[in-house]
Amino acid sequence: MRLAVVCTISCLLIGCMLSAQESQPAEYREVEALLASSVDAGSDSAFAILQRALDLSRSSGYRMGEAKALTYTGIEKEEIADHEGAIPLYLASLDVYAAIADSLGIGKCYLNLGAAFSRLNNTPKATEYWEKALPLLMRHGQPAHQIVLLNNLTGAYNVTEPKRALVLSEQALKIAFELNDTARIADALNNKGTVLLKLKRLAEAETCFRQCLQLYSSYGDADNYCRSLANLGETLNMMGRYRQSQQLLQSDTALCLLMSPDIQTLFFNQLGNSALGLGDYQTAYNYLLKLKTIDDSLFTVERNEIAAELDAKYQTQLKNNQIKLLEQEKTIQDNLLRNQRLALWSVIVGLLLLGGMAWVVWRGKRHSDDLLANILPEETIQELKEKGRVQARRFEMASVLFSDFKGFTKISEILSPEDLVAEIDHCFRAFDDIIAKYRVEKIKTIGDSYMCASGLPNSDPRHAHELVSAALEMQRFMDEYNAKRQQKGLLPFPMRVGIHSGPVVAGVVGARKFAYDIWGDTVNTASRLESRGKPGKVNISESTYALVKDAFACEPRGNVAIKNKADIAMYFVLGRLS
């Protein structure tokens, strides 16, 4: 089971963020202001701001501020993947919370420590801290923290204590339903299904996996959709329903091939098990070889032995089939009349089935037309109607935009789930209206991230100009919106935007619920540009700059390091040229 470890903030309390606490000393209020400003800053600036907050907290004796500054710094460390560096900071924060007897702060520190150790693959240590956090957060914590903690412990205990894991998963699912949070409900269902699978309660596991598949499909989480699909395939195989498992998995093989190697491994393992259960040893052998092409490191001595055994069984199967064919030739003439009658009845039954299917298709057509119009581009819908499927297309040049809110995790600590969703919905509706003015296609939203692209589904030579224009208008909207929030004494939603131009592949994924999506290195690079941007800025790559430099003033940033890639040149867009 994949652990849903999420780094939470250990000590952000609503009351401490309000600027109206005039009873506090001036130094305390200055510490709070520094902590709030670190939310908007990039990582480099944030470390400097947080060090000032830490120094001022210690010199003024503000222990709560000291604990916050330590935790915030740990979070910034985790944002740049320095998990080992975050642990001493969380431990130091824990000591301060213990000294001031803050139970909620202690509980969140334990949660953070467990997450950091889990990312370092130290599950026993992670479990130890999560167990310490459990009684504290279940008494004092917010529902979001409780779900994260319960899901983490479910994954940790599923191997060694599945009955305890089941109790924890049901608690997480109950809280997720109370929040009416689709993503958290889907994760909790998937976790519960995995535990039920471990306990051999297969019918219940099947129900969980089918429910979470519908939810993941509804909001376009392809990664978790494929994981749950592999889980459902494993469940059906364990129930002996090999053919059904095979058909289910084969229906989404194309989508699975776009996922990471670990997901493909889960997927093709179950396809191989389905073929093995059906006695189709050659197909099972082929799937095993497919796993070898995904990752040679997966092809262990044990798998080599399995491959040899499958190949031997296949050769035996061929010989047995030849013997059966010779025996069947002796009785073909005697059974000819009977077979002809059976064939006639088969034709009649087939015609009746086709008639029934045609009626069902006609009945659902009107409904499907309305549904497709809400989720697919117009040109894609037309192709789907004419050909019955949508051919994936490669666009040699398009532009992709990612945006997110800096410090969103910290902001989510302050707002209730209902208010948080309302705020994000307000912003995303505005973005929808903005991109509608330009030739820009919305792709999807994931949490606080908004993704759109230009230059598809129809090629457009001005794709970069259109997308940069939309991005600048999105930032202007957020500037005005944040100014209004700050006038009311509320924290702003600082937004980062990244744009990259290059080749992409676009197509429709899903067998039951369609989603228009794009893939390729251009998409990954655009996401990296967003994460390396700064709040209030539109950060573009050199390839995008080359396309728009005649129309927009840009500020060079030089070569900037990005994760898993060589350094690339970046630019901030300042505005249109006069």
Secondary structure per residue as TSV (DSSP state, phi and psi in degrees):
chain	resnum	aa	ss	phi	psi
A	1	M	-	360.0	132.9
A	2	R	-	-75.8	124.1
A	3	L	-	-73.5	132.5
A	4	A	-	-89.3	55.0
A	5	V	-	-72.5	127.5
A	6	V	-	-130.6	129.1
A	7	C	-	-75.6	115.3
A	8	T	-	-106.3	164.6
A	9	I	-	-88.4	131.1
A	10	S	S	-83.1	-15.2
A	11	C	S	-150.1	28.5
A	12	L	-	-89.8	110.9
A	13	L	-	-114.1	140.2
A	14	I	H	-58.0	-45.2
A	15	G	H	-63.0	-31.8
A	16	C	H	-77.1	-14.6
A	17	M	H	-91.2	-9.2
A	18	L	-	-80.5	131.5
A	19	S	T	-79.0	-3.3
A	20	A	T	-87.4	9.2
A	21	Q	-	-83.4	76.3
A	22	E	T	-67.2	-18.1
A	23	S	T	-73.5	-15.5
A	24	Q	S	-74.5	150.4
A	25	P	-	-62.5	158.5
A	26	A	H	-59.5	-38.4
A	27	E	H	-62.7	-38.0
A	28	Y	H	-63.8	-43.6
A	29	R	H	-65.4	-34.6
A	30	E	H	-66.8	-39.2
A	31	V	H	-59.9	-46.0
A	32	E	H	-61.9	-38.9
A	33	A	H	-64.6	-40.8
A	34	L	H	-64.2	-42.4
A	35	L	H	-61.5	-42.8
A	36	A	H	-64.9	-38.7
A	37	S	H	-70.5	-24.2
A	38	S	H	-67.1	-23.3
A	39	V	H	-63.0	-37.4
A	40	D	H	-84.0	-16.3
A	41	A	S	-85.3	155.7
A	42	G	-	-69.8	170.5
A	43	S	H	-57.8	-45.8
A	44	D	H	-60.5	-48.8
A	45	S	H	-66.5	-37.4
A	46	A	H	-60.5	-41.2
A	47	F	H	-61.1	-41.5
A	48	A	H	-66.5	-43.1
A	49	I	H	-62.6	-44.0
A	50	L	H	-68.7	-31.5
A	51	Q	H	-66.0	-39.6
A	52	R	H	-62.7	-42.9
A	53	A	H	-63.0	-39.7
A	54	L	H	-65.9	-45.9
A	55	D	H	-61.9	-43.5
A	56	L	H	-67.1	-38.5
A	57	S	H	-61.2	-44.0
A	58	R	H	-70.1	-40.2
A	59	S	H	-69.8	-27.3
A	60	S	H	-98.1	-3.0
A	61	G	T	75.6	21.8
A	62	Y	-	-87.8	90.1
A	63	R	H	-67.0	-38.7
A	64	M	H	-62.3	-42.7
A	65	G	H	-63.2	-37.4
A	66	E	H	-61.8	-45.4
A	67	A	H	-62.5	-42.7
A	68	K	H	-62.2	-46.9
A	69	A	H	-61.0	-40.0
A	70	L	H	-64.3	-43.8
A	71	T	H	-67.2	-45.2
A	72	Y	H	-57.9	-40.4
A	73	T	H	-65.4	-39.5
A	74	G	H	-60.2	-40.6
A	75	I	H	-64.1	-41.9
A	76	E	H	-63.0	-37.1
A	77	K	H	-60.5	-43.0
A	78	E	H	-67.6	-31.1
A	79	E	H	-65.1	-25.7
A	80	I	T	-103.5	21.0
A	81	A	T	66.8	21.6
A	82	D	-	-94.7	72.7
A	83	H	H	-70.4	-36.4
A	84	E	H	-64.2	-37.2
A	85	G	H	-70.5	-23.6
A	86	A	H	-75.4	-31.5
A	87	I	H	-60.3	-48.9
A	88	P	H	-59.5	-33.3
A	89	L	H	-68.5	-42.1
A	90	Y	H	-64.4	-39.5
A	91	L	H	-65.2	-40.0
A	92	A	H	-65.3	-39.3
A	93	S	H	-64.0	-39.4
A	94	L	H	-60.1	-41.7
A	95	D	H	-61.2	-40.5
A	96	V	H	-67.0	-45.1
A	97	Y	H	-61.1	-38.7
A	98	A	H	-63.6	-38.2
A	99	A	H	-66.8	-31.3
A	100	I	T	-101.5	7.8
A	101	A	T	56.7	46.3
A	102	D	-	-98.5	98.4
A	103	S	H	-64.0	-41.5
A	104	L	H	-65.2	-43.1
A	105	G	H	-61.0	-40.6
A	106	I	H	-62.4	-44.4
A	107	G	H	-61.6	-42.4
A	108	K	H	-69.2	-34.2
A	109	C	H	-62.0	-43.4
A	110	Y	H	-60.5	-41.2
A	111	L	H	-62.1	-44.7
A	112	N	H	-62.4	-43.0
A	113	L	H	-63.4	-42.2
A	114	G	H	-60.3	-42.5
A	115	A	H	-63.1	-43.2
A	116	A	H	-63.4	-45.1
A	117	F	H	-65.8	-35.0
A	118	S	H	-64.6	-40.2
A	119	R	H	-65.4	-22.6
A	120	L	T	-92.2	11.1
A	121	N	T	63.5	27.2
A	122	N	-	-103.5	77.0
A	123	T	H	-63.6	-42.8
A	124	P	H	-57.8	-43.0
A	125	K	H	-69.4	-39.0
A	126	A	H	-60.9	-43.9
A	127	T	H	-63.2	-38.7
A	128	E	H	-58.6	-45.1
A	129	Y	H	-72.5	-38.3
A	130	W	H	-64.1	-36.4
A	131	E	H	-64.2	-36.9
A	132	K	H	-67.3	-34.0
A	133	A	H	-74.6	-27.1
A	134	L	H	-55.1	-56.5
A	135	P	H	-64.2	-32.2
A	136	L	H	-72.3	-46.5
A	137	L	H	-75.3	-29.3
A	138	M	H	-70.3	-23.3
A	139	R	H	-88.6	-40.1
A	140	H	H	-117.8	-19.0
A	141	G	S	-77.2	165.7
A	142	Q	-	-80.0	156.1
A	143	P	H	-55.2	-37.5
A	144	A	H	-60.6	-42.1
A	145	H	H	-65.3	-40.4
A	146	Q	H	-63.2	-42.4
A	147	I	H	-64.2	-45.7
A	148	V	H	-57.4	-47.4
A	149	L	H	-63.5	-46.0
A	150	L	H	-64.6	-39.7
A	151	N	H	-65.5	-40.7
A	152	N	H	-61.9	-45.1
A	153	L	H	-68.7	-33.6
A	154	T	H	-57.9	-47.5
A	155	G	H	-64.5	-38.6
A	156	A	H	-68.1	-36.4
A	157	Y	H	-92.9	-7.7
A	158	N	T	-61.9	-32.1
A	159	V	T	-78.6	-43.1
A	160	T	T	-97.9	-35.1
A	161	E	-	-136.3	71.9
A	162	P	H	-62.6	-29.0
A	163	K	H	-67.3	-41.0
A	164	R	H	-67.2	-38.3
A	165	A	H	-60.8	-36.2
A	166	L	H	-66.0	-42.8
A	167	V	H	-60.1	-43.8
A	168	L	H	-65.0	-41.8
A	169	S	H	-64.8	-36.3
A	170	E	H	-69.7	-34.3
A	171	Q	H	-64.4	-43.8
A	172	A	H	-62.4	-41.2
A	173	L	H	-65.6	-38.6
A	174	K	H	-62.7	-44.6
A	175	I	H	-66.8	-39.9
A	176	A	H	-61.7	-40.6
A	177	F	H	-66.3	-37.7
A	178	E	H	-63.0	-34.8
A	179	L	H	-79.6	-15.8
A	180	N	T	56.1	42.4
A	181	D	-	-102.5	107.9
A	182	T	H	-58.5	-46.2
A	183	A	H	-63.5	-43.4
A	184	R	H	-70.6	-34.2
A	185	I	H	-62.8	-45.3
A	186	A	H	-61.6	-45.4
A	187	D	H	-62.4	-42.7
A	188	A	H	-66.5	-38.6
A	189	L	H	-63.6	-42.1
A	190	N	H	-64.4	-42.2
A	191	N	H	-63.2	-43.3
A	192	K	H	-64.4	-42.1
A	193	G	H	-59.8	-39.2
A	194	T	H	-64.9	-38.5
A	195	V	H	-68.0	-43.5
A	196	L	H	-61.3	-35.0
A	197	L	H	-63.3	-43.0
A	198	K	H	-61.8	-35.7
A	199	L	T	-84.3	1.5
A	200	K	T	65.7	22.4
A	201	R	-	-91.8	75.7
A	202	L	H	-72.1	-39.3
A	203	A	H	-63.1	-40.8
A	204	E	H	-67.6	-38.4
A	205	A	H	-62.7	-42.6
A	206	E	H	-58.7	-43.9
A	207	T	H	-60.5	-44.5
A	208	C	H	-61.1	-47.1
A	209	F	H	-66.0	-38.8
A	210	R	H	-66.2	-38.2
A	211	Q	H	-66.2	-44.9
A	212	C	H	-72.3	-27.7
A	213	L	H	-60.9	-43.2
A	214	Q	H	-62.4	-40.2
A	215	L	H	-70.1	-45.6
A	216	Y	H	-60.3	-39.3
A	217	S	H	-66.0	-34.1
A	218	S	H	-66.6	-28.0
A	219	Y	T	-122.2	19.9
A	220	G	T	73.4	30.5
A	221	D	-	-88.3	84.6
A	222	A	H	-65.1	-36.8
A	223	D	H	-60.4	-55.5
A	224	N	H	-71.0	-28.3
A	225	Y	H	-59.2	-46.6
A	226	C	H	-68.3	-36.9
A	227	R	H	-61.5	-45.2
A	228	S	H	-67.4	-34.7
A	229	L	H	-62.9	-42.8
A	230	A	H	-63.5	-38.3
A	231	N	H	-62.7	-42.5
A	232	L	H	-66.3	-39.1
A	233	G	H	-60.5	-41.1
A	234	E	H	-64.1	-40.1
A	235	T	H	-61.5	-47.8
A	236	L	H	-62.8	-37.7
A	237	N	H	-63.1	-42.2
A	238	M	H	-66.6	-24.3
A	239	M	T	-85.8	-2.7
A	240	G	T	83.2	8.6
A	241	R	-	-94.8	63.3
A	242	Y	H	-64.7	-42.9
A	243	R	H	-63.3	-42.9
A	244	Q	H	-64.8	-40.4
A	245	S	H	-62.3	-44.2
A	246	Q	H	-62.0	-46.5
A	247	Q	H	-64.5	-39.8
A	248	L	H	-62.3	-47.4
A	249	L	H	-70.2	-39.8
A	250	Q	H	-64.9	-26.7
A	251	S	T	-65.5	-22.9
A	252	D	T	-124.1	26.0
A	253	T	H	-61.9	-40.5
A	254	A	H	-60.0	-40.7
A	255	L	H	-66.5	-42.1
A	256	C	H	-60.5	-36.2
A	257	L	T	-64.5	-15.9
A	258	L	T	-88.7	-8.3
A	259	M	S	-87.6	178.8
A	260	S	-	-70.7	160.0
A	261	P	H	-56.5	-35.8
A	262	D	H	-67.0	-35.9
A	263	I	H	-70.0	-42.5
A	264	Q	H	-60.3	-35.8
A	265	T	H	-62.8	-47.5
A	266	L	H	-57.6	-43.5
A	267	F	H	-65.4	-52.2
A	268	F	H	-74.6	-24.3
A	269	N	H	-58.3	-46.3
A	270	Q	H	-72.6	-33.6
A	271	L	H	-62.9	-40.1
A	272	G	H	-63.9	-40.5
A	273	N	H	-65.1	-36.4
A	274	S	H	-62.3	-47.4
A	275	A	H	-63.1	-39.1
A	276	L	H	-63.2	-41.9
A	277	G	H	-65.3	-29.0
A	278	L	T	-84.5	-0.6
A	279	G	T	78.3	12.8
A	280	D	-	-94.1	80.5
A	281	Y	H	-69.0	-32.0
A	282	Q	H	-64.7	-43.6
A	283	T	H	-64.8	-41.1
A	284	A	H	-60.7	-40.9
A	285	Y	H	-63.2	-41.2
A	286	N	H	-63.4	-40.0
A	287	Y	H	-66.0	-34.5
A	288	L	H	-64.8	-39.8
A	289	L	H	-66.6	-33.5
A	290	K	H	-61.2	-39.9
A	291	L	H	-61.6	-35.6
A	292	K	H	-64.4	-37.1
A	293	T	H	-70.6	-26.6
A	294	I	H	-70.1	-45.0
A	295	D	-	-160.2	110.4
A	296	D	G	-59.5	-27.4
A	297	S	G	-66.6	-21.1
A	298	L	G	-76.7	-16.2
A	299	F	-	-88.0	79.9
A	300	T	-	-83.1	178.0
A	301	V	H	-59.0	-40.8
A	302	E	H	-61.2	-43.0
A	303	R	H	-67.4	-35.0
A	304	N	H	-62.0	-39.9
A	305	E	H	-65.0	-41.1
A	306	I	H	-62.4	-42.6
A	307	A	H	-60.7	-43.6
A	308	A	H	-63.3	-40.3
A	309	E	H	-64.6	-42.4
A	310	L	H	-64.2	-40.0
A	311	D	H	-64.3	-40.6
A	312	A	H	-64.3	-41.9
A	313	K	H	-63.1	-36.1
A	314	Y	H	-64.5	-43.2
A	315	Q	H	-63.3	-40.2
A	316	T	H	-63.3	-40.0
A	317	Q	H	-61.6	-40.3
A	318	L	H	-61.3	-44.8
A	319	K	H	-63.3	-42.8
A	320	N	H	-62.5	-38.3
A	321	N	H	-64.6	-37.6
A	322	Q	H	-64.3	-40.4
A	323	I	H	-63.6	-43.2
A	324	K	H	-62.7	-38.5
A	325	L	H	-62.7	-40.0
A	326	L	H	-64.7	-40.0
A	327	E	H	-67.5	-35.9
A	328	Q	H	-69.1	-30.8
A	329	E	H	-61.3	-29.2
A	330	K	H	-70.4	-24.9
A	331	T	H	-110.4	2.2
A	332	I	H	-60.0	-46.0
A	333	Q	H	-63.3	-40.4
A	334	D	H	-65.6	-32.5
A	335	N	H	-96.0	3.4
A	336	L	H	-59.3	-47.3
A	337	L	H	-62.8	-43.7
A	338	R	H	-62.2	-39.5
A	339	N	H	-66.5	-35.9
A	340	Q	H	-64.1	-40.5
A	341	R	H	-65.3	-42.5
A	342	L	H	-61.7	-39.0
A	343	A	H	-62.6	-39.9
A	344	L	H	-63.1	-46.4
A	345	W	H	-63.3	-35.7
A	346	S	H	-61.8	-41.1
A	347	V	H	-62.5	-44.5
A	348	I	H	-61.8	-47.5
A	349	V	H	-63.1	-40.6
A	350	G	H	-61.1	-42.1
A	351	L	H	-63.2	-39.8
A	352	L	H	-64.1	-42.0
A	353	L	H	-63.8	-41.7
A	354	L	H	-62.5	-39.4
A	355	G	H	-62.4	-42.5
A	356	G	H	-65.0	-40.5
A	357	M	H	-64.4	-39.3
A	358	A	H	-62.4	-39.3
A	359	W	H	-65.0	-41.8
A	360	V	H	-64.2	-42.1
A	361	V	H	-62.1	-45.1
A	362	W	H	-60.6	-41.3
A	363	R	H	-65.6	-37.2
A	364	G	H	-88.3	-7.5
A	365	K	H	-60.6	-46.7
A	366	R	H	-61.2	-41.3
A	367	H	H	-66.3	-42.8
A	368	S	H	-65.8	-34.7
A	369	D	H	-60.0	-44.8
A	370	D	H	-64.8	-39.6
A	371	L	H	-67.7	-43.4
A	372	L	H	-62.9	-35.2
A	373	A	H	-62.7	-23.1
A	374	N	H	-87.3	-15.8
A	375	I	H	-125.1	-11.5
A	376	L	S	-127.4	151.1
A	377	P	-	-62.7	154.1
A	378	E	H	-58.7	-43.6
A	379	E	H	-64.2	-35.1
A	380	T	H	-69.2	-38.7
A	381	I	H	-61.4	-43.5
A	382	Q	H	-62.3	-41.5
A	383	E	H	-65.0	-38.5
A	384	L	H	-63.4	-39.4
A	385	K	H	-68.6	-40.5
A	386	E	H	-77.0	-37.2
A	387	K	H	-111.3	-10.1
A	388	G	S	79.9	-2.2
A	389	R	S	-158.0	170.0
A	390	V	-	-120.0	120.5
A	391	Q	-	-76.4	128.4
A	392	A	-	-61.2	137.2
A	393	R	E	-121.1	142.9
A	394	R	E	-99.6	127.4
A	395	F	E	-107.1	118.4
A	396	E	E	-65.9	-25.3
A	397	M	E	-150.6	118.7
A	398	A	E	-147.3	169.9
A	399	S	E	-122.2	138.6
A	400	V	E	-123.3	135.7
A	401	L	E	-119.3	134.9
A	402	F	E	-121.8	141.5
A	403	S	E	-135.2	152.2
A	404	D	E	-153.6	170.6
A	405	F	E	-99.6	119.3
A	406	K	T	-64.5	134.0
A	407	G	T	71.4	26.5
A	408	F	H	-60.9	-37.3
A	409	T	H	-60.4	-39.6
A	410	K	H	-68.3	-41.6
A	411	I	H	-64.4	-37.7
A	412	S	H	-64.1	-20.8
A	413	E	H	-68.0	-28.9
A	414	I	H	-88.2	-40.5
A	415	L	S	-87.3	150.3
A	416	S	-	-70.5	157.7
A	417	P	H	-54.8	-40.1
A	418	E	H	-65.0	-45.3
A	419	D	H	-66.2	-38.4
A	420	L	H	-62.6	-47.1
A	421	V	H	-62.2	-40.5
A	422	A	H	-62.8	-41.2
A	423	E	H	-64.1	-46.9
A	424	I	H	-64.4	-41.8
A	425	D	H	-60.6	-40.9
A	426	H	H	-60.0	-44.5
A	427	C	H	-68.0	-45.1
A	428	F	H	-68.1	-33.1
A	429	R	H	-64.3	-38.8
A	430	A	H	-64.5	-41.3
A	431	F	H	-62.1	-41.3
A	432	D	H	-57.6	-44.0
A	433	D	H	-65.6	-37.9
A	434	I	H	-67.0	-49.9
A	435	I	H	-68.6	-20.8
A	436	A	H	-65.6	-21.7
A	437	K	T	-76.0	-19.9
A	438	Y	T	-116.1	171.9
A	439	R	T	-86.2	68.8
A	440	V	E	-125.5	136.6
A	441	E	E	-108.1	123.2
A	442	K	E	-70.8	132.5
A	443	I	E	-98.0	-56.7
A	444	K	E	-173.5	170.2
A	445	T	E	-123.7	142.3
A	446	I	E	-133.8	107.5
A	447	G	T	62.3	-120.7
A	448	D	T	-96.3	9.2
A	449	S	E	-97.1	136.2
A	450	Y	E	-119.3	129.3
A	451	M	E	-125.0	130.7
A	452	C	E	-147.1	169.0
A	453	A	E	-150.4	155.8
A	454	S	E	-128.4	150.5
A	455	G	S	96.9	10.8
A	456	L	-	-156.7	155.6
A	457	P	S	-74.2	-5.5
A	458	N	S	-112.7	134.7
A	459	S	-	-60.6	144.4
A	460	D	-	-146.3	116.2
A	461	P	T	-63.0	-18.9
A	462	R	T	-102.4	25.9
A	463	H	H	-57.7	-42.4
A	464	A	H	-67.7	-41.4
A	465	H	H	-60.4	-44.4
A	466	E	H	-61.8	-44.8
A	467	L	H	-71.8	-39.5
A	468	V	H	-64.7	-39.8
A	469	S	H	-61.0	-44.3
A	470	A	H	-63.3	-41.2
A	471	A	H	-62.9	-42.9
A	472	L	H	-62.8	-39.6
A	473	E	H	-68.0	-36.5
A	474	M	H	-62.0	-42.5
A	475	Q	H	-67.7	-36.6
A	476	R	H	-63.1	-41.1
A	477	F	H	-60.0	-45.4
A	478	M	H	-67.0	-35.8
A	479	D	H	-60.1	-46.0
A	480	E	H	-66.7	-40.9
A	481	Y	H	-65.4	-43.1
A	482	N	H	-68.7	-34.3
A	483	A	H	-61.8	-41.2
A	484	K	H	-64.5	-40.0
A	485	R	H	-64.9	-42.3
A	486	Q	H	-68.2	-31.9
A	487	Q	H	-62.0	-28.1
A	488	K	T	-90.5	3.6
A	489	G	T	79.6	20.0
A	490	L	-	-102.1	152.9
A	491	L	-	-67.9	143.0
A	492	P	-	-79.0	170.4
A	493	F	-	-110.6	80.3
A	494	P	-	-66.9	128.3
A	495	M	E	-111.4	135.6
A	496	R	E	-105.0	144.0
A	497	V	E	-132.4	134.1
A	498	G	E	-128.7	138.7
A	499	I	E	-133.4	136.4
A	500	H	E	-138.0	147.9
A	501	S	E	-119.7	139.9
A	502	G	E	168.2	-170.0
A	503	P	E	-74.8	143.1
A	504	V	E	-139.1	160.5
A	505	V	E	-112.7	130.5
A	506	A	E	-121.3	145.4
A	507	G	E	-173.4	-178.3
A	508	V	E	-107.3	129.9
A	509	V	E	-114.7	156.2
A	510	G	-	103.1	142.2
A	511	A	S	-100.8	-32.5
A	512	R	S	-105.5	-35.6
A	513	K	S	-126.9	117.8
A	514	F	-	-78.7	150.3
A	515	A	E	-147.5	130.2
A	516	Y	E	-86.1	125.3
A	517	D	E	-142.6	167.4
A	518	I	E	-132.1	152.7
A	519	W	E	-140.6	165.6
A	520	G	S	128.3	169.9
A	521	D	H	-62.6	-29.3
A	522	T	H	-60.2	-40.9
A	523	V	H	-64.3	-46.1
A	524	N	H	-62.8	-40.5
A	525	T	H	-67.0	-40.1
A	526	A	H	-59.1	-39.7
A	527	S	H	-64.4	-39.8
A	528	R	H	-65.5	-37.7
A	529	L	H	-63.0	-38.5
A	530	E	H	-62.5	-45.5
A	531	S	H	-68.8	-24.6
A	532	R	T	-96.9	7.1
A	533	G	S	-82.9	-172.9
A	534	K	-	-129.4	150.0
A	535	P	T	-55.6	137.4
A	536	G	T	82.3	-1.0
A	537	K	-	-113.6	155.9
A	538	V	E	-108.1	110.9
A	539	N	E	-98.7	121.5
A	540	I	E	-122.4	156.5
A	541	S	E	-84.9	173.4
A	542	E	H	-65.6	-36.0
A	543	S	H	-66.0	-37.3
A	544	T	H	-70.9	-41.1
A	545	Y	H	-57.3	-41.4
A	546	A	H	-61.5	-26.7
A	547	L	H	-87.1	-23.7
A	548	V	H	-118.7	-1.8
A	549	K	T	-61.7	-20.5
A	550	D	T	-77.6	-14.6
A	551	A	T	-120.0	-17.0
A	552	F	E	-131.5	140.0
A	553	A	E	-79.4	132.7
A	554	C	E	-132.8	148.5
A	555	E	E	-107.4	117.1
A	556	P	E	-67.0	140.3
A	557	R	E	-109.2	-5.6
A	558	G	E	79.2	-171.5
A	559	N	E	-78.8	130.6
A	560	V	E	-120.6	136.2
A	561	A	E	-73.3	136.4
A	562	I	E	-130.8	154.5
A	563	K	T	-64.3	132.2
A	564	N	T	61.7	21.0
A	565	K	E	-144.1	162.9
A	566	A	E	-69.3	157.1
A	567	D	E	-58.7	142.0
A	568	I	E	-129.5	151.9
A	569	A	E	-73.8	137.8
A	570	M	E	-130.4	157.7
A	571	Y	E	-140.9	144.0
A	572	F	E	-95.2	131.3
A	573	V	E	-82.3	123.4
A	574	L	E	-92.3	-27.2
A	575	G	E	152.1	-179.7
A	576	R	E	-72.7	146.5
A	577	L	-	-72.6	145.4
A	578	S	-	-67.3	360.0
